[in-house]
Structures are given as structure tokens and as C-alpha cells.
Amino acid sequence: MNQKKKRQSMILYVLIAIAVLLVLRTVVYPTFDTQKVSEVDYSTFVSMVGDNQVTQVQLDENNKTISFKTGDGDSATYYKTNQFPGDTDLVKRLTEHNVPFSAEPVQNSNSNLGWIVLMIYGLPILALVLGGWLLNRQLKKSMTDDDEGPSMNFGGGGFPGGFGGLGGFGKSGAKVVAQKATGVTFKDVAGQDEAKESLEEIVSFLEKPKRYESIGAKLPRGALLVGPPGTGKTLLAKAVAGEAGVPFFNIAGSEFVEMFVGRGAAKVRDLFKQANEKAPCIVFIDEIDTVGKRRDAGLTTNDEREQTLNQLLTEMDGFDNHKGIVVLGATNRPDTLDQALLRPGRFDRRIPVELPDLAGRKAILLLHANDVKMDSDIDLDIIARATPGASGADLSNIINEAALRAVRMGRQKVSQEDLTEAVEVVIAGEKRKSTVLSEEEKKIVSYHEIGHAIVAAAQKKQAPVSKITIVPRTSGALGYTMQVEEDEHFLVSKQEAMEQLSVLCGGRASEELIFKEITTGASNDIERATKLARNMVTQYGMSDKFGMVALGEINNRYLGGNSDLVCSEGTAQEIDIEVQNLVETAHQNALRILKENQFKLHELARYLQVKETITGEEFMRLFKNEGLKDIPQTGASQASTSQASETEKDKKQ
């Protein structure tokens, strides 16, 4: 707002205060009617004393008057008369009738009238004048605040306690942070080489704008960082400001959302006004989908959010990008953003910040491992291969969990065992030592997990088994069979998908084959197998019946990727039948493999019951008849069901 508008706002506040004062005067303090004092002659006074009507008398020798009252409390009546010089028996008469008298004024409800009037009118007026003076000071101060220093917080106005209803109205709450405050550069970011390359060009433009202007190139007005949670979008934005050495405005999209219409738009105006005065600078809006959601013509609208979005669109069009103002936005829901916000001229670039690949995971682990004391023989490549689909935040957590475990175990450095256990903690939780299963259940669980492992080992295109355990975990998984790819690949063939379905069915097939009975242990296997089979039909075009037809669409790709069917009701029923056929085909394939290796199934299950946890090398040596001596026939173990990365979960009723 300019100075004229600020003055108008101050006048408005004063008028509102006066209106409130009048309401309080009428409601809280009703009209005060003073008590009237009646004048009577002296004979009437003497008669009333004789009739014992007078309850109090005051003698005023200066004015030669007598003030008296009849009755008490609210029913009291006040009178006044002139003294009679010849009446020498007045004191005696008053004493005989027990009438209190004194030379002090008679106390009545009018005695504090001056103070009451002062409290009703004087104090509110004084508060109004003082508030107007403070408001005037705040308005003047707000015009010069932007030039007082490089680090400011425009949060709650100028009143004590952050009272923003007056002086703070419309402030953005954005924090201006200098390069030293961010403390982050591109050296602190790993596993996002492509995103860094795109952002390095923005840094170069901020540092040497004339180099680009000489050829006619224009600085991108904005760049949208898109990716799953935990991939480092905010970290990248801070690194850009740290590399360029420019002020960094950091504000969340939710801070623009207000209850009153117009306040969000005022915050947007204030933010870009500050950015224009601090240019060159970086404006980072985190979770921009909060304020930038797509506008529609539905019956339910949000005027405040739409006004805020319209103001954001206007501001991004209006600023001069030659000054070096770059708007960075971050979101994991790009599909919900308004198209007007995504067009060139506002967000010119869309920079994917995806989950890291194998090399990226290793680089991230190495970056975080530099902050922790590690043994010299640590192999981070094993951890990187065991964590496909992990984000940067997940990998950082794994390193931290390993360090915590090393401290619990009384070691001074993190070992490979700590890192391996940390991976399992992140995937399936801590070991749950309190769970005790019966011997029969332990036996079922051992056969279940070995069933997964044998089906995986017997198929050509499945990842090698790296670990089998029947130790329960706090996440609800009673155990799991872990497979780790030797090399990372990004395409999955139909044969590989069918083999994965067979592996998921291996646990249930083992129970059916050995015990002629099924349990609830395969609940998570069934859920995952059904989801994979449905994706094969609706998204991957791997169904012989439907062929290359997209029958579903993915929503919220970066937040779980749930899919919705885009077909008729009749087609949906046929899809269900096709999904059942795929899962049943895989189930029969798993049964066939286990029947062919039934002797190994018994042998390995007994071995797992005693050992509780076996490595992939142990499993493969026994499976390939390379021999493991002294395999016990019976044993005690802790039980489980699960597979791969979090296979079965305990869903017993």
C-alpha cells in the first residue's frame, strides 16, 4: 500500500474504534441518571425527624445548610434545608431520635460521579488517542523497514506480542536470509546432478547477467522443482542462493492462505515488493500447490485462495527479470497446479528432482558418511544396491540409524553390520523380541519364507536372494526374504513381471503344499501381487486380452501413485477376471517349482528354524547341493512371514 492508502486505513481504524466506544457506552455503561436533592423548609425537616424518617444528617456550618436523607440503599431520598439560627436543641433532638449526624458530607451515589465519568469517557478516549499514535508510528516505520538491514522478519506487525491485526495486516511473513545464513552450496547436494546443472545456469546468470544480456538471453522468471518427498527440493533452492550469494526469501505456500478475503493477496504483493527492493535475489515458495491449485468452474470455490493465486500470477508477470529476481517453487503434486501458473513467462522451467539411481544413492551415502566415524572396510555399494527406491532423506536416516546402533553396541565407529541392520530398521522396523510363537507357527513361517526364496532362485530373471530371516519386526513384519539386484535396470519385461508374481505367491504355495492349509501370513503377498497384476493389465499393456490399451491413469505420481480405472463398468469386470487369471497362473507356477524342489524345501526350512537368519550365500550353497553339514531335524526359532522389501505383515485377526 502507498502512503495515501495507509492514511485511509488509519482513519478507518479510528472510526471503527469510535463505533466500538459508543457501543460499549450504550451496552456496558447504561445512561447514568444523577440522584436529585429536594429542598424543603426547616419545619418539614423537624417534623420528619420527629417521625423517625431521617436516617442521616450532615451539618454544613460554612453554607449554613443541613443535608439529610430518608431511607437506605437504593430507596434513599436526599433533602436539603437551611439552618434555623434559633434552634439550639437540634443536636439534642437528633440524639433523642438516634439520627446519625456529622460535619462530613453525606455519602450517596453521586459522590464519585467525577471518577465514574472519567473512567467511562476519559480512559477509552485516552486509549484511542494512544492507539492512533502507535498506529501512525507503525505505518511510518513500515515504509522504511526494508532498508534497515539484510536480515529481517516481516511477521507480526509493530505491536508488542506480534499483534498483527492492525500494523501487521497484509505482511508476508517472508524471511530474508543472506548467503551466510543458508549455509548450503551445491557441494552439500548429491544424487541430483541433472537438477544441479539446470540450477547452475540460474546461478551463473545472477552472478554475471551481462554475459547473457549481450546475446539477448533472458533470465528465467521461475523454475518449478518437482519430485517425491525427501528428494532435496528445498535443499537445492537453498544451494542456489548460497552459490549466488544473494538474499533468499523462503516462505511456505500455506502462509499465504488466510481466513479473510484479500489478506493472502496482500501478502503476495508485500513479498514481491521486498524482493524487488533486494534484487538480485531468490524467492522460494515451498509446497506451492497449497496456493496454486487449479481453478475450476465448480460450485465450491474459495475466493481467498483464488484471489491469492491471481495476485501471484500478476506479480510473476509484472517484475523486471533483468533485476535478477528468480522465483523457485517446490511441489510433489504438479498435476494439481493451475495451467496459468505453469506457462512460460512464469515458471519457465520444470526441473524433476527424482529418486536417486544406484550411483546417486552411493553418492548420497558417501556425503552423509563423511559426517560419521566409519570403519575403514565399509562398503557403501552394498547398501546402495539394497535400497532401491530410497530417497535422500531415507539414506540420511539409514546413516544416522547405523551411528545410533554403533553407540548402543558400545563401538566408537560404525561397522558394516550397523549399516546392514539400519537398512532393515528403515524397511521393516526394529527387531521385536517380545513376540513368541508356538512351535507349529514357527514351522509354518519357516516353510513360508523358504518358499519365497526357492521360487526366486529357480527362475532366471529374478534378483538373487541376499537374506532370509524369521525374526519379527516392529513394523508388523514377522520376517522377510530380501532380494538385491546385482545391477540396476529400469525396464521390466512381461516375463520378469510374471516371475515376480510367482515369487510373491511362493509363500502361500509352500503352506498349501506342505501343510494342506493356508494362513493369514500371505496377506501382504496377496496385496502386492494383485496390485502388480492390475498394473500389468491397466497400465503396462501386458494382457493378451486387452493388449495395448490404457485402462487406468495414475494420480499423485509422487505421493503413492494410486491409479483409477478409465473404462466402462463392463470392462472393469473383465479386468478383474484377467487380474485373477494372471495371479492364478503365477500361483500354479510357484506350486510347480516347489514340488520339483520339495526335498530342498524341507531341508532349508529346518535349517532356517534353527538359524533364524541365513545369508544368501548360505541359502544358495545348500540349494545347489554344495553342502551344509549338520542340518538339524528340529529346532526352535522365532517366527515370521514377509518378503523382499517388507513382504508380509502380521494381519492376524
JOGIHU-V624853 format. One record per helix or strand. SS is the DSSP state (~ for helix, > for strand). FROM is the first residue (numbers start at 1). LEN is the number of residues. If there is no record, write none. Layout:
# JOGIHU-V624853
SS_FROM_LEN, SS_FROM_LEN
This chain:
# JOGIHU-V624853
~_3_25, >_37_3, ~_42_9, >_54_7, >_65_6, ~_73_3, >_77_6, ~_90_7, >_100_3, ~_113_30, ~_145_3, >_153_1, >_159_1, >_163_1, >_175_3, ~_179_4, ~_186_3, ~_193_15, ~_209_5, >_222_5, ~_233_12, >_247_6, ~_253_4, ~_263_16, >_281_6, ~_288_3, >_293_1, ~_303_16, ~_321_3, >_325_7, ~_334_3, >_337_1, ~_339_4, >_349_4, ~_358_12, >_374_1, ~_380_6, ~_392_17, >_414_1, ~_416_13, >_431_1, ~_439_20, >_464_6, >_473_1, >_480_5, ~_494_22, ~_520_19, >_552_4, >_562_4, ~_569_28, ~_598_14, >_613_3, ~_616_8
